[in-house]
Amino acid sequence: MTFDWNAHRFSGGVLALDLANTVVFREAPERSQDRFSNRAEVPRFAAAAADFRKGEWGNVEFHSPMSQSEVTKLINIREAINRLFRAAVHEGGLKSEPLSTFLRLGSDLVCDGKGEQMLTLPHASNVGRQLSLAAAAFLSGVRLFEPSRLERIKICPNCHWLYYDESRNRSRRWCDMSVCGNRAKARRYYDRNGKQAGSNHV
Ligand SMILES: [Zn+2]
């Protein structure tokens, strides 16, 4: 069965966080799972992201990495995005070490592509643009530096995904109410009503 890159997988709300969320359960290493451990999922993610992130990017095409070194660059920027914004949530702001790593890797990414990449920060435009998935994720992350955006980044207590809370009073508690919110509700129900046979806490 192929993996489904559905709307739930794009609960991050912006490309940078969606990319970081291709690893599930980041804060529980024994349960952690990397969707890109199957490299065939990378181009499928890139295609789905162009569709789900139209509100952020407009008419865009994300080029998936072709060579092994490009795949490595994508994974490196993914991990840098995760460290930078996870630390920002936990510690209340951008921290120098993860920020420096993020900028250093991003600096390389914007030099790739023989100057042909359209490197304007993401905005919803009908003018078609193309750039590498890794450079796009970097630019999407840069746009989150603005304090009013940074303070909207949260961590889902169920799956540990990073997500951008666009609700008016910043009241969103889960990456996706219909998935993680409901799982937590079910768990509370079982806790209240005693353990039932076969109800393992997944
Ligand atoms: Zn979640």
py3Dmol code that shows the C-alpha trace and the ligand (Angstrom):
import py3Dmol

protein = """\
ATOM      1  CA  MET A   1       0.000   0.000   0.000  1.00  0.00           C
ATOM      2  CA  THR A   2       1.407   3.405  -0.894  1.00  0.00           C
ATOM      3  CA  PHE A   3       1.493   6.087   1.710  1.00  0.00           C
ATOM      4  CA  ASP A   4      -1.223   8.734   1.340  1.00  0.00           C
ATOM      5  CA  TRP A   5       0.033  12.364   1.443  1.00  0.00           C
ATOM      6  CA  ASN A   6      -3.393  13.655   2.486  1.00  0.00           C
ATOM      7  CA  ALA A   7      -4.481  16.923   4.132  1.00  0.00           C
ATOM      8  CA  HIS A   8      -3.662  15.574   7.606  1.00  0.00           C
ATOM      9  CA  ARG A   9       0.008  15.173   6.602  1.00  0.00           C
ATOM     10  CA  PHE A  10       0.028  18.897   5.824  1.00  0.00           C
ATOM     11  CA  SER A  11      -1.311  20.029   9.204  1.00  0.00           C
ATOM     12  CA  GLY A  12       1.913  22.014   9.684  1.00  0.00           C
ATOM     13  CA  GLY A  13       0.281  24.862   7.770  1.00  0.00           C
ATOM     14  CA  VAL A  14       3.492  26.031   6.078  1.00  0.00           C
ATOM     15  CA  LEU A  15       5.974  24.110   3.947  1.00  0.00           C
ATOM     16  CA  ALA A  16       8.879  24.361   6.418  1.00  0.00           C
ATOM     17  CA  LEU A  17       6.873  22.701   9.203  1.00  0.00           C
ATOM     18  CA  ASP A  18       5.237  20.150   6.875  1.00  0.00           C
ATOM     19  CA  LEU A  19       8.712  19.044   5.848  1.00  0.00           C
ATOM     20  CA  ALA A  20       9.838  18.731   9.483  1.00  0.00           C
ATOM     21  CA  ASN A  21       6.680  16.676  10.096  1.00  0.00           C
ATOM     22  CA  THR A  22       7.756  13.943   7.678  1.00  0.00           C
ATOM     23  CA  VAL A  23       9.169  12.479  10.900  1.00  0.00           C
ATOM     24  CA  VAL A  24       6.478  11.479  13.422  1.00  0.00           C
ATOM     25  CA  PHE A  25       6.929  11.320  17.229  1.00  0.00           C
ATOM     26  CA  ARG A  26      10.061  13.467  17.231  1.00  0.00           C
ATOM     27  CA  GLU A  27      10.161  13.610  21.013  1.00  0.00           C
ATOM     28  CA  ALA A  28       9.834   9.866  21.595  1.00  0.00           C
ATOM     29  CA  PRO A  29      12.824   8.339  19.741  1.00  0.00           C
ATOM     30  CA  GLU A  30      11.636   4.769  20.314  1.00  0.00           C
ATOM     31  CA  ARG A  31       8.406   5.503  18.412  1.00  0.00           C
ATOM     32  CA  SER A  32       9.878   7.926  15.893  1.00  0.00           C
ATOM     33  CA  GLN A  33       9.218   7.193  12.229  1.00  0.00           C
ATOM     34  CA  ASP A  34      10.745   8.844   9.148  1.00  0.00           C
ATOM     35  CA  ARG A  35       8.445   8.832   6.095  1.00  0.00           C
ATOM     36  CA  PHE A  36      11.449   9.583   3.883  1.00  0.00           C
ATOM     37  CA  SER A  37      13.228   6.375   4.902  1.00  0.00           C
ATOM     38  CA  ASN A  38      11.581   5.221   1.677  1.00  0.00           C
ATOM     39  CA  ARG A  39      13.146   7.709  -0.786  1.00  0.00           C
ATOM     40  CA  ALA A  40      10.281   7.176  -3.243  1.00  0.00           C
ATOM     41  CA  GLU A  41       8.134   9.222  -0.867  1.00  0.00           C
ATOM     42  CA  VAL A  42      10.212  12.399  -1.403  1.00  0.00           C
ATOM     43  CA  PRO A  43       8.891  13.277  -4.902  1.00  0.00           C
ATOM     44  CA  ARG A  44       5.389  12.281  -3.821  1.00  0.00           C
ATOM     45  CA  PHE A  45       5.647  14.673  -0.888  1.00  0.00           C
ATOM     46  CA  ALA A  46       6.953  17.451  -3.216  1.00  0.00           C
ATOM     47  CA  ALA A  47       4.010  17.036  -5.589  1.00  0.00           C
ATOM     48  CA  ALA A  48       1.429  16.962  -2.778  1.00  0.00           C
ATOM     49  CA  ALA A  49       3.058  19.969  -1.068  1.00  0.00           C
ATOM     50  CA  ALA A  50       2.694  22.119  -4.207  1.00  0.00           C
ATOM     51  CA  ASP A  51      -1.005  21.326  -4.067  1.00  0.00           C
ATOM     52  CA  PHE A  52      -1.656  21.720  -0.330  1.00  0.00           C
ATOM     53  CA  ARG A  53       0.569  24.791   0.061  1.00  0.00           C
ATOM     54  CA  LYS A  54      -1.053  26.901  -2.695  1.00  0.00           C
ATOM     55  CA  GLY A  55      -2.208  29.367  -0.038  1.00  0.00           C
ATOM     56  CA  GLU A  56       1.399  29.949   0.994  1.00  0.00           C
ATOM     57  CA  TRP A  57       3.098  29.707  -2.431  1.00  0.00           C
ATOM     58  CA  GLY A  58       0.510  30.254  -5.141  1.00  0.00           C
ATOM     59  CA  ASN A  59       1.285  28.549  -8.421  1.00  0.00           C
ATOM     60  CA  VAL A  60       4.480  26.656  -7.645  1.00  0.00           C
ATOM     61  CA  GLU A  61       6.429  23.563  -8.577  1.00  0.00           C
ATOM     62  CA  PHE A  62       8.840  22.094  -6.045  1.00  0.00           C
ATOM     63  CA  HIS A  63      11.710  20.211  -7.619  1.00  0.00           C
ATOM     64  CA  SER A  64      12.415  16.999  -5.799  1.00  0.00           C
ATOM     65  CA  PRO A  65      16.087  16.112  -5.185  1.00  0.00           C
ATOM     66  CA  MET A  66      17.627  13.989  -7.921  1.00  0.00           C
ATOM     67  CA  SER A  67      21.082  12.994  -6.673  1.00  0.00           C
ATOM     68  CA  GLN A  68      22.066  11.477  -3.346  1.00  0.00           C
ATOM     69  CA  SER A  69      23.843  14.704  -2.379  1.00  0.00           C
ATOM     70  CA  GLU A  70      20.630  16.674  -3.027  1.00  0.00           C
ATOM     71  CA  VAL A  71      18.653  14.224  -0.899  1.00  0.00           C
ATOM     72  CA  THR A  72      21.207  14.732   1.877  1.00  0.00           C
ATOM     73  CA  LYS A  73      20.814  18.529   1.612  1.00  0.00           C
ATOM     74  CA  LEU A  74      17.034  18.182   1.875  1.00  0.00           C
ATOM     75  CA  ILE A  75      17.286  15.956   4.949  1.00  0.00           C
ATOM     76  CA  ASN A  76      19.824  18.335   6.531  1.00  0.00           C
ATOM     77  CA  ILE A  77      17.615  21.396   6.092  1.00  0.00           C
ATOM     78  CA  ARG A  78      14.617  19.372   7.352  1.00  0.00           C
ATOM     79  CA  GLU A  79      16.483  18.532  10.543  1.00  0.00           C
ATOM     80  CA  ALA A  80      17.710  22.126  10.916  1.00  0.00           C
ATOM     81  CA  ILE A  81      14.131  23.441  10.560  1.00  0.00           C
ATOM     82  CA  ASN A  82      12.951  20.969  13.173  1.00  0.00           C
ATOM     83  CA  ARG A  83      15.681  21.878  15.668  1.00  0.00           C
ATOM     84  CA  LEU A  84      15.302  25.621  15.156  1.00  0.00           C
ATOM     85  CA  PHE A  85      11.550  25.873  15.576  1.00  0.00           C
ATOM     86  CA  ARG A  86      11.194  23.129  18.185  1.00  0.00           C
ATOM     87  CA  ALA A  87      13.764  24.946  20.305  1.00  0.00           C
ATOM     88  CA  ALA A  88      11.908  28.214  19.646  1.00  0.00           C
ATOM     89  CA  VAL A  89       8.701  26.701  21.074  1.00  0.00           C
ATOM     90  CA  HIS A  90      10.377  25.024  24.059  1.00  0.00           C
ATOM     91  CA  GLU A  91      12.752  27.867  24.917  1.00  0.00           C
ATOM     92  CA  GLY A  92      10.778  30.889  23.729  1.00  0.00           C
ATOM     93  CA  GLY A  93      12.629  32.278  20.732  1.00  0.00           C
ATOM     94  CA  LEU A  94      15.281  31.661  18.101  1.00  0.00           C
ATOM     95  CA  LYS A  95      18.493  30.247  19.538  1.00  0.00           C
ATOM     96  CA  SER A  96      21.920  30.978  18.123  1.00  0.00           C
ATOM     97  CA  GLU A  97      23.240  27.458  17.452  1.00  0.00           C
ATOM     98  CA  PRO A  98      20.225  26.056  15.548  1.00  0.00           C
ATOM     99  CA  LEU A  99      19.714  29.434  13.835  1.00  0.00           C
ATOM    100  CA  SER A 100      23.310  29.476  12.631  1.00  0.00           C
ATOM    101  CA  THR A 101      23.022  25.904  11.256  1.00  0.00           C
ATOM    102  CA  PHE A 102      19.739  26.737   9.510  1.00  0.00           C
ATOM    103  CA  LEU A 103      21.214  29.860   7.861  1.00  0.00           C
ATOM    104  CA  ARG A 104      24.434  28.127   6.839  1.00  0.00           C
ATOM    105  CA  LEU A 105      22.574  25.264   5.133  1.00  0.00           C
ATOM    106  CA  GLY A 106      20.103  27.714   3.577  1.00  0.00           C
ATOM    107  CA  SER A 107      22.947  29.824   2.243  1.00  0.00           C
ATOM    108  CA  ASP A 108      24.165  26.809   0.241  1.00  0.00           C
ATOM    109  CA  LEU A 109      20.660  25.974  -0.970  1.00  0.00           C
ATOM    110  CA  VAL A 110      19.966  29.413  -2.422  1.00  0.00           C
ATOM    111  CA  CYS A 111      23.215  29.178  -4.426  1.00  0.00           C
ATOM    112  CA  ASP A 112      22.129  25.930  -6.093  1.00  0.00           C
ATOM    113  CA  GLY A 113      20.340  25.860  -9.431  1.00  0.00           C
ATOM    114  CA  LYS A 114      22.655  28.133 -11.439  1.00  0.00           C
ATOM    115  CA  GLY A 115      20.870  31.289 -10.353  1.00  0.00           C
ATOM    116  CA  GLU A 116      17.608  30.119 -11.910  1.00  0.00           C
ATOM    117  CA  GLN A 117      15.641  29.636  -8.717  1.00  0.00           C
ATOM    118  CA  MET A 118      12.994  32.218  -7.870  1.00  0.00           C
ATOM    119  CA  LEU A 119      13.972  32.997  -4.315  1.00  0.00           C
ATOM    120  CA  THR A 120      11.369  35.538  -3.250  1.00  0.00           C
ATOM    121  CA  LEU A 121       9.804  34.629   0.094  1.00  0.00           C
ATOM    122  CA  PRO A 122       6.643  32.572  -0.299  1.00  0.00           C
ATOM    123  CA  HIS A 123       3.509  34.467  -1.272  1.00  0.00           C
ATOM    124  CA  ALA A 124       0.345  33.402  -3.060  1.00  0.00           C
ATOM    125  CA  SER A 125       0.926  34.474  -6.646  1.00  0.00           C
ATOM    126  CA  ASN A 126      -0.567  33.263  -9.887  1.00  0.00           C
ATOM    127  CA  VAL A 127       2.754  33.724 -11.619  1.00  0.00           C
ATOM    128  CA  GLY A 128       4.211  30.243 -11.841  1.00  0.00           C
ATOM    129  CA  ARG A 129       7.520  29.643 -10.133  1.00  0.00           C
ATOM    130  CA  GLN A 130       9.835  26.718  -9.705  1.00  0.00           C
ATOM    131  CA  LEU A 131      12.455  26.013  -7.113  1.00  0.00           C
ATOM    132  CA  SER A 132      13.973  23.134  -5.257  1.00  0.00           C
ATOM    133  CA  LEU A 133      11.947  21.670  -2.414  1.00  0.00           C
ATOM    134  CA  ALA A 134      14.875  22.240  -0.043  1.00  0.00           C
ATOM    135  CA  ALA A 135      15.331  25.943  -0.961  1.00  0.00           C
ATOM    136  CA  ALA A 136      11.557  26.448  -0.709  1.00  0.00           C
ATOM    137  CA  ALA A 137      11.460  24.898   2.759  1.00  0.00           C
ATOM    138  CA  PHE A 138      14.305  27.214   3.807  1.00  0.00           C
ATOM    139  CA  LEU A 139      12.455  30.321   2.541  1.00  0.00           C
ATOM    140  CA  SER A 140       9.242  29.144   4.187  1.00  0.00           C
ATOM    141  CA  GLY A 141      11.193  28.912   7.458  1.00  0.00           C
ATOM    142  CA  VAL A 142      12.756  32.378   7.035  1.00  0.00           C
ATOM    143  CA  ARG A 143       9.266  33.837   6.770  1.00  0.00           C
ATOM    144  CA  LEU A 144       8.472  32.456  10.236  1.00  0.00           C
ATOM    145  CA  PHE A 145      11.167  34.612  11.884  1.00  0.00           C
ATOM    146  CA  GLU A 146       8.753  37.496  12.225  1.00  0.00           C
ATOM    147  CA  PRO A 147       7.764  37.546  15.937  1.00  0.00           C
ATOM    148  CA  SER A 148       4.023  37.586  15.209  1.00  0.00           C
ATOM    149  CA  ARG A 149       4.485  34.389  13.181  1.00  0.00           C
ATOM    150  CA  LEU A 150       7.015  32.753  15.465  1.00  0.00           C
ATOM    151  CA  GLU A 151       4.664  32.903  18.435  1.00  0.00           C
ATOM    152  CA  ARG A 152       2.040  30.978  16.481  1.00  0.00           C
ATOM    153  CA  ILE A 153       4.212  27.885  16.134  1.00  0.00           C
ATOM    154  CA  LYS A 154       3.185  25.051  18.437  1.00  0.00           C
ATOM    155  CA  ILE A 155       3.942  21.381  19.081  1.00  0.00           C
ATOM    156  CA  CYS A 156       1.151  18.791  18.951  1.00  0.00           C
ATOM    157  CA  PRO A 157       1.135  16.924  22.296  1.00  0.00           C
ATOM    158  CA  ASN A 158       0.012  13.715  20.591  1.00  0.00           C
ATOM    159  CA  CYS A 159       2.255  13.288  17.518  1.00  0.00           C
ATOM    160  CA  HIS A 160       4.871  15.997  18.281  1.00  0.00           C
ATOM    161  CA  TRP A 161       4.391  17.681  14.907  1.00  0.00           C
ATOM    162  CA  LEU A 162       5.155  21.369  14.606  1.00  0.00           C
ATOM    163  CA  TYR A 163       2.215  23.411  13.372  1.00  0.00           C
ATOM    164  CA  TYR A 164       1.360  27.002  12.611  1.00  0.00           C
ATOM    165  CA  ASP A 165      -1.729  28.077  14.563  1.00  0.00           C
ATOM    166  CA  GLU A 166      -3.704  30.493  12.404  1.00  0.00           C
ATOM    167  CA  SER A 167      -6.760  30.596  14.664  1.00  0.00           C
ATOM    168  CA  ARG A 168      -7.746  34.090  15.710  1.00  0.00           C
ATOM    169  CA  ASN A 169      -7.020  33.724  19.422  1.00  0.00           C
ATOM    170  CA  ARG A 170      -4.282  31.121  18.976  1.00  0.00           C
ATOM    171  CA  SER A 171      -6.385  28.444  20.656  1.00  0.00           C
ATOM    172  CA  ARG A 172      -5.564  25.419  18.507  1.00  0.00           C
ATOM    173  CA  ARG A 173      -4.385  22.584  20.750  1.00  0.00           C
ATOM    174  CA  TRP A 174      -3.682  19.858  18.204  1.00  0.00           C
ATOM    175  CA  CYS A 175      -2.050  19.599  14.805  1.00  0.00           C
ATOM    176  CA  ASP A 176      -5.371  18.185  13.604  1.00  0.00           C
ATOM    177  CA  MET A 177      -8.439  17.993  15.869  1.00  0.00           C
ATOM    178  CA  SER A 178      -9.978  15.214  13.782  1.00  0.00           C
ATOM    179  CA  VAL A 179      -6.950  12.955  14.276  1.00  0.00           C
ATOM    180  CA  CYS A 180      -4.837  13.838  17.321  1.00  0.00           C
ATOM    181  CA  GLY A 181      -7.624  15.652  19.190  1.00  0.00           C
ATOM    182  CA  ASN A 182      -9.917  12.658  18.870  1.00  0.00           C
ATOM    183  CA  ARG A 183      -7.215  10.211  19.908  1.00  0.00           C
ATOM    184  CA  ALA A 184      -6.620  12.201  23.061  1.00  0.00           C
ATOM    185  CA  LYS A 185     -10.358  12.317  23.741  1.00  0.00           C
ATOM    186  CA  ALA A 186     -10.605   8.543  23.354  1.00  0.00           C
ATOM    187  CA  ARG A 187      -7.654   8.086  25.666  1.00  0.00           C
ATOM    188  CA  ARG A 188      -9.281  10.227  28.346  1.00  0.00           C
ATOM    189  CA  TYR A 189     -12.453   8.173  27.962  1.00  0.00           C
ATOM    190  CA  TYR A 190     -10.589   4.895  28.499  1.00  0.00           C
ATOM    191  CA  ASP A 191      -8.698   6.355  31.446  1.00  0.00           C
ATOM    192  CA  ARG A 192     -11.970   7.396  33.079  1.00  0.00           C
ATOM    193  CA  ASN A 193     -13.795   4.166  32.402  1.00  0.00           C
ATOM    194  CA  GLY A 194     -11.055   1.757  33.285  1.00  0.00           C
ATOM    195  CA  LYS A 195      -8.840  -0.188  30.950  1.00  0.00           C
ATOM    196  CA  GLN A 196     -10.795  -2.182  28.465  1.00  0.00           C
ATOM    197  CA  ALA A 197      -9.524  -5.340  26.885  1.00  0.00           C
ATOM    198  CA  GLY A 198      -7.293  -4.553  23.960  1.00  0.00           C
ATOM    199  CA  SER A 199      -7.301  -0.816  24.476  1.00  0.00           C
ATOM    200  CA  ASN A 200      -3.642  -0.104  24.167  1.00  0.00           C
ATOM    201  CA  HIS A 201      -2.798   3.544  24.253  1.00  0.00           C
ATOM    202  CA  VAL A 202      -1.708   4.302  20.708  1.00  0.00           C
TER     203      VAL A 202
END
"""
ligand_1 = """\
1
ZN
Zn -0.765 15.711 16.111
"""
view = py3Dmol.view(width=600, height=400)
view.addModel(protein, "pdb")
view.setStyle({"model": 0}, {"cartoon": {"style": "trace"}})
view.addModel(ligand_1, "xyz")
view.setStyle({"model": 1}, {"stick": {}})
view.zoomTo()
view.show()
